[in-house]
Amino acid sequence: MAANVPKVTISNGSQTMPLPVIGLGTATQPQVAETTKSAVLDAIGIGYRHFDTAFIYGSEQPLGEAIAEAIKTGLIKSRDELFITSKLWCTFASPELVLPAIKTSLKYI
């Protein structure tokens, strides 16, 4: 049975969307991809819909793999059911590095 997690409504100026106020952080040290993937799948199964990640955590790819598996197995219908937050790490803050870094993150999640 999925948990009923409270949400707040946020806006980007042109659209509003619900943001679950409770999320699962994926930063661990050391990062173990299979452990992260398993934890995310378990979290989706019990109702989590908000996940926090970052390139520097090394968790974007296992998070993305867990999302794909959750869709495939029917835990969720689509990626649109989830709210994912990630971060542009400071080492990628130079103008020529921003877009490639964002594209890499989006490729995974």
Buried (B, 14 or more C-beta within 10 A) or exposed (E): EEEEBEBEEEEEEEEEEBBBEEBBEBEEEEBBBEEBBBBBBEBBBEEBBBBBBBBBBBBBBBBBBBBEBBBEEEBBEEEEEBBBEBBBBEEBEEEEEEEEBBEEBEEBB
